[in-house]
Amino acid sequence: MNAPSDTPPPLQAAGPALSPGRTLRRLFLTLFLRGRSSRGLRKESAPKSVGSKLALALVFYALFGMFALFFLQQPVFALSVYLHAMTLVFLGMFVAASAGEVLFNKDEADILMHRPVTSRALLWAKIGVLTEVSLWLAGAFNLTGFFVGIGGKDGGWLFPITHAISTIMEALFCTGTVVLVYQLCLRWFGRERLDGLMTTAQVFVAVAAVVAGQVVPRLLIRISGTIKFNAGSWWIGLLPPAWFAGFDDAFAGRGIRSSWELAGFGLAATAVVLWLAFGKLARDYETGLQTLNEASAIRSQRRAGRRWVDVLVHVPPLRWWLRDPVVRASFLLTAAYLVRDRDVKLRIYPGLAPMLVMPFIFLMQDHGRSDGGGFGVAFTGGYLGLIPLLALNLLKYSQQWQASDMFRAAPMPGPAPLCHGARQAVCWFLTFPLLVLFGLMVWLLRGENLHLPLLLPGIIALPIYALIPCLGGKAVPLSLPNEEAKSAARGLSMIGVMLVSIALSGLALWAWSGGWFKWLLLVETVLVIAFYVGMRLSLAAARWRPLE
Amino acid sequence: MISLQHLTKRFGAQTAVDSLSFEVPAGQIVGFLGPNGAGKSTTLKMLTGMIEPSQGTATICGFDLRREPLEVKRRVGFVPESGAVFESLTGLEYLEMVAALYAIPQDAARARIQQFIAFFDLSFETLTDKLLGAYSKGMRRKVVITAALLHNPPVVFFDEPLDGLDANAAVGFKALIQTLAREGKTIVYSSHILDVVERVCDRVIIIDKGKLLLDGRPDELVAAHGTGTLERLFTKLTGGSELERRAEDFAKTFRP
C-alpha cells in the first residue's frame, strides 16, 4: 500500500452524476464500439478494433444504397418499398446477430446485477444502443434514397423528413420484434431452455428478415405474374416494409387512402410491438437475466452431448480421417462448441440460416421456366462453398478465447492441425447435412433429378472453399475475442467467394447446355487437386503469429 | 443488519441452498465457508439480489430482499468470485460508471477513487489510460474491490477477495476489512483460505450441500471439536480427512 506522500496527482474535477439510464447507455455504446474484451490495449487504440470496422461497414452500406438510383423518377411508394425492404433485411440481420450478446451477456451479470438498477433500465439502455447503431446503418444505406425521393415522380422536399421518421419506426419495430421473440420464447418454453432458445430465436429472426425482405415479394411475383408497387394491392399489407413505405407515400407521395391505411398499420404495429416488448413482457427479460446466473441448473443437464461424437471419432470413416491426435482433439472441441456453446451457436446458426433462404429463392425463380432453368441448381451448388467459409470464420471467435493460449503452449510448430480439425468438424456437422438438404430442395422443388449433376461443380470446389479461411493458420477455433468478429474484411472474402460461385455456376450452366459438362468437371477436379495440395502445403508451413 | 429466514434456492430438482437461517449484527466479520458446490456463491448471489430465492427471504438493513431489492442493492457492496469487469473500459471509466449507478456525483466519486488509488498502490496512468483487459489479475481485483466500496455500503460481501492479490496487498486488505468492521460495517467473507478466515473473522458459518453445519466463534468451535485449527475442523466436517492420503497415492502414479 502507498504511503501518503506517494499520492498521485488529483483527478480532474467533473460535473454532477449522470443518471443511471444515461450511464448505462453510454456504457453499452462504448462496449459495442470497443468490444467487450481486449488484450493489452490502451484506451486510444481500443475503439479502432470495432469502431473503424463499423465505419467501413457504413461506407459499404452507403455504396450499396446507391442502387436506389435505379428508382430515379419512379413513384415514391416503389422507391420506399425497396428502401424499407432492404433496410429491414440489414437491420434484422444486424439486430439478430447482436441481440444475443448484447441482451444476455453472462459476464455482465456479475458486474451489474447487484447494482441498484432495474432490469427494465438495463433493457432500455441496451435497446437504445441497438436502435442507435441500427439507425447509423439504416442512415448509411438510405443516404442516396433520401435524395432520389426528392426527385421521385410524386416526391418532393418532404420525402427525406418522412423517410427518416419511417426508418426510425422501422428500426424500433425491428429491434422490438427481436426482443419480443426472445421474451415470448422465455415465456412459452421456460427459463431452463434459454440457451437453446436464444439460438432458435435468432435463427427465426434472421430467416424472417430475409423472408420478409426477399422471398415474399418474389413469391408474389409468382402469384400475380408481376409486382406493381401499388399501395392499393391487397397483398401489400402482408409486407412490413410496405407499412413504412405507406407512411412515406402518405406524407410525401400521393397521399391516397390506402397509403394512409398502411401508414396507420405500421404505426399501430410498431406501437404494439414496443408496448409488448418493453412494457408488458419486460419482466420476462429480468427472468432471463437471472437464468444466466443460475449456471448450476444448466450444468447439470449437460452430459449427453459429447458421447455420440466420442463414439463417432473412434469408428470408421472418422477414425481413418482423424488419425492425427491434434486434429482429432480440435475436431472434438469444435463439435462440442457447435452443439453446446451458446455464444458460438448464436453466431453460427443465425448466420447460416439466411444462406439457406438464398438457394431457395433461386430455385423458386428457376421453377417452371420455359428454358428448363438450371442456374438455380448450379448456383445452389456453388453456394455450398460459403457454408464452411462462413462457419470457419465465425468459429474463430469465442468469449473464452484466452483459453486458446494452451494451443501455443502445446508442442506444435504451427496451427495447421487445429485448423484441419475445425475444418473437418464443419464439413461433417454443417456442410454435409446442408449438402443433403440442398439436394433434397432441388429434387423437391424441381420434381426431377435431371439437373442434379449441376450441383457437382460446387461440391468439387468445396475443399478449396473450406481451406481458404485456414490459410496462414487463421482458422484456429475459439482463439479470438468476439468483437473481432465484426469485421468488414470477412464480408469482403464472403463477397469474393460468392462472385466466384456465381461465375462457376454460370460456367457450369454454359458447359451443361454446350454438352461439355463432363470436361468441365474433369478440368475443375484437376485444378482443385492442384490448388488443394498447394494450400495444404502452405498451411503446413504456417507458424504461430505473435500475440499482441 | 443481515437476517436470513429459511432462504432456499432450487435449480429444478437440485436444492442448492436449503432453508438457511442466521443473523449477522452490524460490525461483525463473518467467515462464510463451505466446500465447492456447498451453496456459498448462490447464497451470496441471492443476498445481493442477483438471483431470486425459491423460498424464504432475507432482510438487509431492514429492507426485504424480495419486496425492496433496489433498496437492498443500494446498501450492499459485492466482490464476486469471478472478478468480472468490462475489459474494454479503463479503470477510471469503469469506476466512474459504477459510481454513476449509485448516483454518486462525479466530483465525490473522483475524490473517493483518488483515495483508493493511493491505498491500493495503483498507478495513476494505468487507471486512466490502460484498458482493464490489460491489467494484471491483482490489479483487476483491486479495481473490483474499489468498485464494491465506492458507495460506502454498510454491508459488504466478499467472495474470494484475495484471489490474485500479492502478499502486501492481501495484508493491507485484511487490515482494511477489520477497520471497516470496527467502524460498523457488516462483512461477509467467503473464502477457501481458512487460516486467513480464522485470523480475520469474528465468527464462521460453515455450510455443506446448502445446509448450515456450524455457526460460532472460530476459537470456540476449534476448541469444542478439539481439532487444533479451523482447517482441520473444516475437513473433518466436510469429509475431507482422507485427502492427504489420496494426494500421496495420486503423486505415486507419476513415478516412472
Chai-1 contact restraints between the chains, C-beta under 6 A:
chainA,res_idxA,chainB,res_idxB,connection_type,confidence,min_distance_angstrom,max_distance_angstrom,comment,restraint_id
A,M1,B,F119,contact,1.0,0.0,6.0,A-B,restraint_1
A,M1,B,D121,contact,1.0,0.0,6.0,A-B,restraint_2
A,M1,B,G172,contact,1.0,0.0,6.0,A-B,restraint_3
A,N2,B,A118,contact,1.0,0.0,6.0,A-B,restraint_4
A,N2,B,D121,contact,1.0,0.0,6.0,A-B,restraint_5
A,T7,B,A118,contact,1.0,0.0,6.0,A-B,restraint_6
A,P8,B,I117,contact,1.0,0.0,6.0,A-B,restraint_7
A,P8,B,F124,contact,1.0,0.0,6.0,A-B,restraint_8
A,L11,B,R110,contact,1.0,0.0,6.0,A-B,restraint_9
A,L11,B,Q114,contact,1.0,0.0,6.0,A-B,restraint_10
A,A13,B,D107,contact,1.0,0.0,6.0,A-B,restraint_11
A,A14,B,Q106,contact,1.0,0.0,6.0,A-B,restraint_12
A,G15,B,Q106,contact,1.0,0.0,6.0,A-B,restraint_13
A,P16,B,P105,contact,1.0,0.0,6.0,A-B,restraint_14
A,A17,B,A100,contact,1.0,0.0,6.0,A-B,restraint_15
A,A17,B,A103,contact,1.0,0.0,6.0,A-B,restraint_16
A,A17,B,I104,contact,1.0,0.0,6.0,A-B,restraint_17
A,A17,B,P105,contact,1.0,0.0,6.0,A-B,restraint_18
A,L18,B,A100,contact,1.0,0.0,6.0,A-B,restraint_19
A,P20,B,L101,contact,1.0,0.0,6.0,A-B,restraint_20
A,T23,B,M97,contact,1.0,0.0,6.0,A-B,restraint_21
A,T23,B,A100,contact,1.0,0.0,6.0,A-B,restraint_22
A,L27,B,M97,contact,1.0,0.0,6.0,A-B,restraint_23
A,R34,B,S88,contact,1.0,0.0,6.0,A-B,restraint_24
A,G35,B,S88,contact,1.0,0.0,6.0,A-B,restraint_25
A,S37,B,E87,contact,1.0,0.0,6.0,A-B,restraint_26
A,S37,B,G133,contact,1.0,0.0,6.0,A-B,restraint_27
A,S38,B,E87,contact,1.0,0.0,6.0,A-B,restraint_28
A,S38,B,S88,contact,1.0,0.0,6.0,A-B,restraint_29
A,S38,B,L131,contact,1.0,0.0,6.0,A-B,restraint_30
A,S38,B,G133,contact,1.0,0.0,6.0,A-B,restraint_31
A,R39,B,G133,contact,1.0,0.0,6.0,A-B,restraint_32
A,G40,B,A134,contact,1.0,0.0,6.0,A-B,restraint_33
A,L41,B,L131,contact,1.0,0.0,6.0,A-B,restraint_34
A,R42,B,D129,contact,1.0,0.0,6.0,A-B,restraint_35
A,R42,B,K130,contact,1.0,0.0,6.0,A-B,restraint_36
A,K43,B,T90,contact,1.0,0.0,6.0,A-B,restraint_37
A,K43,B,D129,contact,1.0,0.0,6.0,A-B,restraint_38
A,A46,B,S88,contact,1.0,0.0,6.0,A-B,restraint_39
A,A46,B,L131,contact,1.0,0.0,6.0,A-B,restraint_40
A,D107,B,A84,contact,1.0,0.0,6.0,A-B,restraint_41
A,D110,B,P80,contact,1.0,0.0,6.0,A-B,restraint_42
A,D110,B,S82,contact,1.0,0.0,6.0,A-B,restraint_43
A,D110,B,A84,contact,1.0,0.0,6.0,A-B,restraint_44
A,I111,B,A84,contact,1.0,0.0,6.0,A-B,restraint_45
A,M113,B,M50,contact,1.0,0.0,6.0,A-B,restraint_46
A,H114,B,T48,contact,1.0,0.0,6.0,A-B,restraint_47
A,H114,B,G49,contact,1.0,0.0,6.0,A-B,restraint_48
A,H114,B,M50,contact,1.0,0.0,6.0,A-B,restraint_49
A,H114,B,F78,contact,1.0,0.0,6.0,A-B,restraint_50
A,R115,B,L101,contact,1.0,0.0,6.0,A-B,restraint_51
A,P116,B,L70,contact,1.0,0.0,6.0,A-B,restraint_52
A,P116,B,K73,contact,1.0,0.0,6.0,A-B,restraint_53
A,P116,B,R74,contact,1.0,0.0,6.0,A-B,restraint_54
A,V117,B,L101,contact,1.0,0.0,6.0,A-B,restraint_55
A,Q290,B,I51,contact,1.0,0.0,6.0,A-B,restraint_56
A,N293,B,K45,contact,1.0,0.0,6.0,A-B,restraint_57
A,N293,B,M50,contact,1.0,0.0,6.0,A-B,restraint_58
A,N293,B,I51,contact,1.0,0.0,6.0,A-B,restraint_59
A,E294,B,F11,contact,1.0,0.0,6.0,A-B,restraint_60
A,E294,B,I51,contact,1.0,0.0,6.0,A-B,restraint_61
A,S296,B,F11,contact,1.0,0.0,6.0,A-B,restraint_62
A,A297,B,F11,contact,1.0,0.0,6.0,A-B,restraint_63
A,A297,B,G12,contact,1.0,0.0,6.0,A-B,restraint_64
